[in-house]
Amino acid sequence: MSRNDGFTLVETMVASVIILVVLTSLALSVRFFALQTRKVESRRSALVIANAEASGFESADTLPDPGTDSRTVVLTGDEYTVTNRVLAPSDDSRRIDISVATESGGSIKFSRMMYR
C-alpha cells in the first residue's frame, strides 16, 4: 500500500525553479521598462527645452548674430546642455541649429531657418 499525501522533494524543487525563472524574468522586464521610461521622459524634457529656445529666437525682432552659444539648463532635477549655433547663409536669413544633450548621453537636434 502506498501513501500519496503530498509532493516529493524533486517535484517541489522543480516547481521552485520554475517560479524562480518566472520571477527573474518579471524583475528584468520591470527594470527594462523603468529605464526606457526614464529615457523617454529625459528626451521629452530635452524637446521642451529645444522648443523654448526656438521660440525665443522666433520672438526676437531682429535676426540673431552668427555664432555659437552653449549653456547648462536644469529641468526636473536633470542637467541639459543647450547649444545654439547660428549660421548666416545670406544677409537676410539665418539657420539656427539647436542641440539639447542630456546627462545620460541622449540628445535632441533640430534646425530652423529664419528670414527677415
GUZASE-574968 format. One record per atom (N, C-alpha, C): residue in three letters; atom name; x, y, z. Coordinates in steps of 0.001 Angstrom, whole numbers, plus 524288, in hexadecimal, padded with zeros to 5 digits. Layout:
% GUZASE-574968
REC residuo atomo     X     Y     Z
REC     ala    CA     X     Y     Z
...
This chain:
% GUZASE-574968
REC residuo atomo     X     Y     Z
REC     met     N 80345 7FB77 80000
REC     met    CA 80000 80000 80000
REC     met     C 80383 804DE 80000
REC     ser     N 80273 8086C 7FC6E
REC     ser    CA 805B1 80D25 7FC25
REC     ser     C 8027E 811E3 7FDA1
REC     arg     N 8051F 8155E 80058
REC     arg    CA 80276 81A3D 80202
REC     arg     C 8041A 81E99 7FE5B
REC     asn     N 8006E 82186 7FC6E
REC     asn    CA 80179 825E7 7F8F2
REC     asn     C 7FF16 82AC8 7FB61
REC     asp     N 8016B 82C8B 7FFB5
REC     asp    CA 7FF34 830E9 802AC
REC     asp     C 8014F 8363E 80110
REC     gly     N 8053E 8368C 7FDCD
REC     gly    CA 8078A 83BA5 7FC91
REC     gly     C 80B47 83B4A 7F807
REC     phe     N 80E79 83F55 7F79B
REC     phe    CA 81241 83FA1 7F356
REC     phe     C 81779 83D6B 7F51A
REC     thr     N 81A3C 83B3E 7F161
REC     thr    CA 81F7C 83958 7F298
REC     thr     C 8233B 83DF8 7F2A2
REC     leu     N 827CB 83D1D 7F499
REC     leu    CA 82BC6 8413B 7F4C8
REC     leu     C 82D36 8430E 7EF4B
REC     val     N 82DA2 83F83 7EBA4
REC     val    CA 82F04 840D9 7E63B
REC     val     C 82ABD 84443 7E3D0
REC     glu     N 825E4 842F2 7E494
REC     glu    CA 82190 84619 7E277
REC     glu     C 82199 84B95 7E4C4
REC     thr     N 822A0 84C0B 7E9C4
REC     thr    CA 822D8 8511D 7EC54
REC     thr     C 82757 8545A 7EA3A
REC     met     N 82BCD 851EB 7E95F
REC     met    CA 83054 854C2 7E759
REC     met     C 82F6E 8568D 7E1BA
REC     val     N 82D11 8534F 7DE85
REC     val    CA 82BE5 854CF 7D91C
REC     val     C 8281D 85968 7D909
REC     ala     N 8241C 85926 7DC3F
REC     ala    CA 8205E 85D7D 7DC87
REC     ala     C 8230A 8627E 7DE66
REC     ser     N 8269E 86205 7E220
REC     ser    CA 82972 86695 7E419
REC     ser     C 82CD4 86905 7DFD7
REC     val     N 82F69 865CC 7DCC1
REC     val    CA 832B2 867C4 7D87A
REC     val     C 82F58 86A8B 7D464
REC     ile     N 82AEC 86861 7D315
REC     ile    CA 82766 86AD9 7CF46
REC     ile     C 8258D 87027 7D14E
REC     ile     N 82408 8705F 7D630
REC     ile    CA 8224C 87552 7D87E
REC     ile     C 826C4 87942 7D88E
REC     leu     N 82B74 87788 7D9C9
REC     leu    CA 8300B 87AF4 7D9DD
REC     leu     C 8312A 87D36 7D476
REC     val     N 830C1 87A11 7D06D
REC     val    CA 831AB 87BE4 7CB0D
REC     val     C 82D93 87FF1 7C986
REC     val     N 828B5 87EED 7CACB
REC     val    CA 82481 8829C 7C985
REC     val     C 82546 887C8 7CC6F
REC     leu     N 82684 88795 7D16A
REC     leu    CA 8274B 88C5A 7D479
REC     leu     C 82C13 88F6E 7D2A3
REC     thr     N 83037 88CB9 7D120
REC     thr    CA 834DC 88F52 7CF24
REC     thr     C 833AE 89229 7CA0B
REC     ser     N 830F2 88F9E 7C67D
REC     ser    CA 82F9C 8922E 7C18C
REC     ser     C 82BED 896C9 7C272
REC     leu     N 8286E 89658 7C625
REC     leu    CA 824F1 89AA9 7C773
REC     leu     C 82807 89F50 7C9A4
REC     ala     N 82BBF 89E3D 7CD17
REC     ala    CA 82EEE 8A270 7CF53
REC     ala     C 8322A 8A528 7CB1B
REC     leu     N 83463 8A238 7C77E
REC     leu    CA 83769 8A48E 7C33A
REC     leu     C 833F0 8A7DC 7BFAC
REC     ser     N 82F3A 8A614 7BEB6
REC     ser    CA 82B93 8A90C 7BB7A
REC     ser     C 82A16 8AE32 7BE14
REC     val     N 8291F 8AE20 7C314
REC     val    CA 827C5 8B2E5 7C5F2
REC     val     C 82C56 8B6B5 7C5E5
REC     arg     N 8310E 8B4B8 7C6A0
REC     arg    CA 835B9 8B80C 7C684
REC     arg     C 8366C 8BA8B 7C125
REC     phe     N 835D5 8B77B 7BCF6
REC     phe    CA 83650 8B97C 7B7A7
REC     phe     C 83232 8BDAF 7B6A2
REC     phe     N 82D6A 8BCB4 7B842
REC     phe    CA 82931 8C07A 7B78E
REC     phe     C 82A67 8C592 7BA68
REC     ala     N 82C70 8C541 7BF23
REC     ala    CA 82DC0 8C9F9 7C224
REC     ala     C 83218 8CD11 7BF7E
REC     leu     N 8360C 8CA6B 7BD7D
REC     leu    CA 83A4A 8CD1E 7BAB9
REC     leu     C 83857 8CFBA 7B5C4
REC     gln     N 83520 8CD0B 7B2CA
REC     gln    CA 8330E 8CF4B 7ADF7
REC     gln     C 82F8D 8D3F4 7AF1D
REC     thr     N 82C72 8D3A0 7B331
REC     thr    CA 8290F 8D7F6 7B4AB
REC     thr     C 82C53 8DCB6 7B61D
REC     arg     N 83085 8DBEA 7B8E7
REC     arg    CA 8340A 8E02E 7BA6C
REC     arg     C 83678 8E2BD 7B5A0
REC     lys     N 8381F 8DF97 7B1DB
REC     lys    CA 83A63 8E1BE 7AD15
REC     lys     C 8366A 8E4F3 7AA08
REC     val     N 831AC 8E301 7A9A9
REC     val    CA 82D96 8E5D5 7A6CB
REC     val     C 82C5D 8EB02 7A97F
REC     glu     N 82BF8 8EB01 7AEA1
REC     glu    CA 82AEF 8EFD9 7B17D
REC     glu     C 82F62 8F3C6 7B0D3
REC     ser     N 8342A 8F1DB 7B0C8
REC     ser    CA 838AF 8F543 7B010
REC     ser     C 838A6 8F7B1 7AAA8
REC     arg     N 8376B 8F4A7 7A6B2
REC     arg    CA 83722 8F6C3 7A15A
REC     arg     C 83294 8FA8E 7A0C1
REC     arg     N 82E45 8F97E 7A35D
REC     arg    CA 829D1 8FD0F 7A31F
REC     arg     C 82B41 9024E 7A57E
REC     ser     N 82DF3 90233 7A9E7
REC     ser    CA 82FAD 9070D 7AC5E
REC     ser     C 83387 909F6 7A8DF
REC     ala     N 83705 9071A 7A645
REC     ala    CA 83AB3 9098E 7A2A7
REC     ala     C 837D1 90C26 79E27
REC     leu     N 833B1 909B4 79C4C
REC     leu    CA 83096 90BFE 79814
REC     leu     C 82DC7 910EE 799DE
REC     val     N 82BDD 910FA 79EAE
REC     val    CA 82961 915AE 7A0D6
REC     val     C 82D4E 91A28 7A10C
REC     ile     N 8320B 91905 7A2C4
REC     ile    CA 83620 91D0C 7A30E
REC     ile     C 83772 91F08 79D97
REC     ala     N 83805 91B7E 799D5
REC     ala    CA 8394D 91D0C 79477
REC     ala     C 83506 92069 79214
REC     asn     N 8301F 91F14 79312
REC     asn    CA 82BCB 9223C 79111
REC     asn     C 82BBA 927AC 79384
REC     ala     N 82D06 927FD 79882
REC     ala    CA 82D50 92D13 79B1C
REC     ala     C 831B0 93062 798BD
REC     glu     N 83610 92DF1 79786
REC     glu    CA 83A68 930B6 79503
REC     glu     C 838B3 932CE 78FB4
REC     ala     N 83626 92F85 78C99
REC     ala    CA 83468 93120 78769
REC     ala     C 83071 93590 787CE
REC     ser     N 82CF0 93549 78B96
REC     ser    CA 82915 93975 78C4D
REC     ser     C 82BB2 93E92 78DB8
REC     gly     N 82FE1 93E52 790D2
REC     gly    CA 832C0 9430A 79236
REC     gly     C 8352A 9459B 78D73
REC     phe     N 83737 94295 789E4
REC     phe    CA 83968 944C3 78510
REC     phe     C 83521 94711 781A1
REC     glu     N 830B7 9444C 78142
REC     glu    CA 82C7B 94605 77DD7
REC     glu     C 829CC 94AF3 77FD2
REC     ser     N 829C7 94BC7 784EC
REC     ser    CA 82719 9505A 7870D
REC     ser     C 82A72 95547 786DB
REC     ala     N 82F71 954C3 7857D
REC     ala    CA 832E0 9595E 78532
REC     ala     C 8316E 95CAD 7806F
REC     asp     N 83250 961C8 780F2
REC     asp    CA 8310A 96563 77CB1
REC     asp     C 8351B 9653F 77852
REC     thr     N 839DC 963C0 7798D
REC     thr    CA 83E08 963AB 775AE
REC     thr     C 8403D 95E30 77531
REC     leu     N 84321 95D66 770F1
REC     leu    CA 845B0 9585C 77040
REC     leu     C 84A46 957F0 7740B
REC     pro     N 84B31 9534F 7763D
REC     pro    CA 84F96 952B9 779E6
REC     pro     C 854D0 95321 7770E
REC     asp     N 858D0 954B0 779ED
REC     asp    CA 85E13 954F5 777C4
REC     asp     C 8604D 94F75 77739
REC     pro     N 86369 94E94 77323
REC     pro    CA 865D9 94968 77283
REC     pro     C 86981 9482F 7770C
REC     gly     N 869D6 94334 7785C
REC     gly    CA 86D4F 94184 77C8A
REC     gly     C 86B22 93CC7 77F5A
REC     thr     N 86DED 93B23 78359
REC     thr    CA 86C5F 93692 7866B
REC     thr     C 86BF6 93814 78C25
REC     asp     N 867D4 93624 78EA2
REC     asp    CA 866DB 9373B 79428
REC     asp     C 86598 9320D 796CB
REC     ser     N 867D4 93122 79B66
REC     ser    CA 866D9 92C4C 79E38
REC     ser     C 86615 92D7E 7A3FD
REC     arg     N 86256 92ADB 7A663
REC     arg    CA 8615E 92BA4 7ABF9
REC     arg     C 85EAD 926C9 7AE2D
REC     thr     N 85E63 9269D 7B352
REC     thr    CA 85BE9 92239 7B607
REC     thr     C 856AA 923FA 7B835
REC     val     N 852B5 920AF 7B77D
REC     val    CA 84D72 921B8 7B972
REC     val     C 84BF7 91D2B 7BD02
REC     val     N 84999 91E5F 7C178
REC     val    CA 847BE 91A4E 7C50B
REC     val     C 841C0 91A44 7C4D4
REC     leu     N 83F94 915B7 7C3A6
REC     leu    CA 839EC 91511 7C359
REC     leu     C 8388D 90FEC 7C5F6
REC     thr     N 834E4 9100A 7C977
REC     thr    CA 8331A 90B7B 7CC76
REC     thr     C 837A8 90880 7CEF1
REC     gly     N 83B8A 90B67 7D0BB
REC     gly    CA 83FEE 9090E 7D373
REC     gly     C 8442D 906D2 7CFF0
REC     asp     N 84372 9070E 7CAC7
REC     asp    CA 8475C 9050A 7C720
REC     asp     C 84A17 90990 7C465
REC     glu     N 84F14 908C5 7C310
REC     glu    CA 85214 90CC4 7C051
REC     glu     C 85212 90BAB 7BA79
REC     tyr     N 85153 90FD8 7B76E
REC     tyr    CA 85159 90F87 7B1C5
REC     tyr     C 85525 913A2 7AFB6
REC     thr     N 85839 91238 7ABC7
REC     thr    CA 85BC2 915E5 7A94A
REC     thr     C 8592B 917C6 7A447
REC     val     N 8582F 91CE0 7A401
REC     val    CA 85597 91F3F 79F82
REC     val     C 859B9 9220B 79C3D
REC     thr     N 85A0C 920AA 79745
REC     thr    CA 85DB7 92329 793B4
REC     thr     C 85AA8 92565 78F1A
REC     asn     N 85B51 92A78 78E3F
REC     asn    CA 858E1 92D22 789D1
REC     asn     C 85D2A 92ED3 78613
REC     arg     N 85C96 92D69 7812C
REC     arg    CA 8604C 92F1A 77D2E
REC     arg     C 85D45 9320B 77906
REC     val     N 85ED0 936EB 77823
REC     val    CA 85C2C 93A38 7744D
REC     val     C 85FD2 93AFD 76FA9
REC     leu     N 85DF6 93985 76B07
REC     leu    CA 860E4 93A33 7662E
REC     leu     C 85E23 93E45 762D2
REC     ala     N 86120 94125 75FB9
REC     ala    CA 85EE8 9453D 75C61
REC     ala     C 85FE8 943E9 756A9
REC     pro     N 85C55 940F1 75431
REC     pro    CA 85D16 93FC3 74EAB
REC     pro     C 85CB5 944A1 74B33
REC     ser     N 859B2 9488D 74D06
REC     ser    CA 85948 94D8A 74A41
REC     ser     C 85824 951C9 74E46
REC     asp     N 85805 956B4 74C82
REC     asp    CA 85714 95B0C 75021
REC     asp     C 85190 95B07 75266
REC     asp     N 84DDC 958E2 74F83
REC     asp    CA 84870 95918 75158
REC     asp     C 84658 953CB 7532E
REC     ser     N 849D2 9501D 7545A
REC     ser    CA 8480B 94B0C 75661
REC     ser     C 84BFA 948F0 75A58
REC     arg     N 84A07 94599 75DB3
REC     arg    CA 84D48 94301 76197
REC     arg     C 84B80 93D57 76219
REC     arg     N 84F3F 939EB 76296
REC     arg    CA 84E1C 93477 763D2
REC     arg     C 84FA2 933AA 7697E
REC     ile     N 84BF0 931C9 76C92
REC     ile    CA 84CD4 93102 77229
REC     ile     C 84CB6 92B22 77345
REC     asp     N 8511C 9291C 77530
REC     asp    CA 85180 923A9 776CB
REC     asp     C 85142 9237E 77CBA
REC     ile     N 84D67 920B4 77EBE
REC     ile    CA 84CB0 92043 78465
REC     ile     C 84DA3 91A9A 785F6
REC     ser     N 85113 919E5 789C6
REC     ser    CA 8524D 914AD 78BC1
REC     ser     C 851B1 914B7 791AD
REC     val     N 84EC4 910F5 793B2
REC     val    CA 84E16 91059 79957
REC     val     C 84FD2 90AD8 79ABA
REC     ala     N 8540F 90A78 79DC3
REC     ala    CA 85638 90564 79F4C
REC     ala     C 854EF 90453 7A504
REC     thr     N 8535F 8FF86 7A621
REC     thr    CA 8522E 8FDF7 7AB76
REC     thr     C 85717 8FBE7 7AE08
REC     glu     N 85715 8FBBA 7B327
REC     glu    CA 85BA0 8F9B9 7B5F5
REC     glu     C 85C51 8F3E1 7B522
REC     ser     N 8583B 8F13F 7B36D
REC     ser    CA 858A3 8EB9F 7B26D
REC     ser     C 85AA9 8EA6F 7ACF4
REC     gly     N 85BB4 8EE82 7A9DC
REC     gly    CA 85E08 8EDAD 7A4B9
REC     gly     C 85A58 8EE51 7A023
REC     gly     N 85546 8EE6B 7A0F8
REC     gly    CA 85199 8EF3E 79CB4
REC     gly     C 8516A 8F4F4 79B24
REC     ser     N 84F6A 8F60D 7967A
REC     ser    CA 84F0A 8FB82 794DA
REC     ser     C 84A9A 8FC4B 79100
REC     ile     N 848F2 90134 790B9
REC     ile    CA 8450A 902F7 78CFB
REC     ile     C 847B6 90715 7899F
REC     lys     N 84736 906A1 78487
REC     lys    CA 8498C 90A7D 78108
REC     lys     C 8459B 90BF6 77CE0
REC     phe     N 84533 9110A 77BD8
REC     phe    CA 84227 912AC 7775A
REC     phe     C 843E4 9180C 7757B
REC     ser     N 84252 91955 770B6
REC     ser    CA 843E3 91E41 76E43
REC     ser     C 83F0F 92145 76C95
REC     arg     N 83F9C 9265F 76CA0
REC     arg    CA 83B7B 929D6 76AB6
REC     arg     C 83DE8 92DFF 7673F
REC     met     N 83B1C 92F95 7634A
REC     met    CA 83CD5 933F3 76003
REC     met     C 83984 938B0 76183
REC     met     N 83C0F 93D1F 761EF
REC     met    CA 83958 94204 7631A
REC     met     C 83A95 945DF 75EBA
REC     tyr     N 836AF 948D9 75D1C
REC     tyr    CA 8374B 94CB9 75905
REC     tyr     C 83580 95206 75B02
REC     arg     N 837E4 95606 75907
REC     arg    CA 83661 95B4F 75A6E
REC     arg     C 831CC 95CFB 75744
